Structure formats: structure tokens, C-alpha cells
């Protein structure tokens, strides 16, 4: 048996090799491989909407890009398949939060196989400096959300001196 016999698809295409082309009864490894694939397919297809797919990737979804400029921050988020009505943006306590929901275009019964993910999402980004929240602007075009956050002119209070033995405390910027 060669290593190629262990691979369940053809080298030139991603199409599965028909089972009659390999002698599975002669190899317990191929049988184990097929059963493990079936087990994982059953488990993950049973989750329905595929909402765990972003978490399984180990990365936050949606993918974002943050650019710091002299004027402030520019945040871009890739949201393919969504409209602006599907997305909500908030700024609170120095955190920009992006949340929404990506809905399936077909029902689970109609869908045979999918690698797309659906469901609710939320992504929070801690802002590296104070911004003028009332001057923030956002636009949505071609599945990309762009947010511009102007830098605040006032220096934020970044530290606080804690009094020892009941003395007075003072706020100090660091």
C-alpha cells in the first residue's frame, strides 16, 4: 500500500475517489479514516447554522483592519453577504463593538453541503486612545464596513494616584 492510497481524493481534482477503486476491506486505516470523516461530518453538519465556524478558525470574525493616523483611527471590517441593516456599531468605554447576524439564504433541508458560516456575531476592539464619539462616521460598500474615528483633542485621564493611609488622591496622566 502506498501513501496515495490513504488519500480519499484524486491528486488532480478534489473529487472523492469512488470506493470501488480502492480495496477498503484490505486496509483498516482507510476504514478508520472514512469513519472518522463521517463522524466529523455528522457532528458539524448537525450544528445547523454553522455559527461555530469562525470560532473554530481561531480568529475573530469578521476580519478587521485597524489603521492609526495623526487624525485618528480607520477601522475596516469584511462582511461579505451582509447589508448595512444587518450590522450594528457602538462605542462605549473606549471599546468599538460590531455586531450583527448573517442569515442563511437557503434552509437546512435545501442545503446539501456548506463551508459558509451563519448566525450572530460580535467583535469588540479596544481603542488605543480617546476618540470623539459624536464625530465618528461609518460607510458600507461592497461588503466592507469602514469606520472613521477622529482622535480626541483632550488628553484622557490614563492613571490615578491611590492615596496611602487615607491621604488625598489625585488623578495624574501618564
Buried (B, 14 or more C-beta within 10 A) or exposed (E): EEEEBEEEEEEEEEEEBEEEEBEBEEBEEBEEBEEEEEEEEEEEBEEEBBBEBBEEEEEBBBEBEBEEEEEBBBBBBBBEEBEBEBBEBEBEEBEBEBBBBBEBEEEEEEBEEBEEBBBEBEBEBEBEBBBEBEEBEBEBEEEBBBBBBBBBEEEEEEEEEEEEEEEEEEEEEE
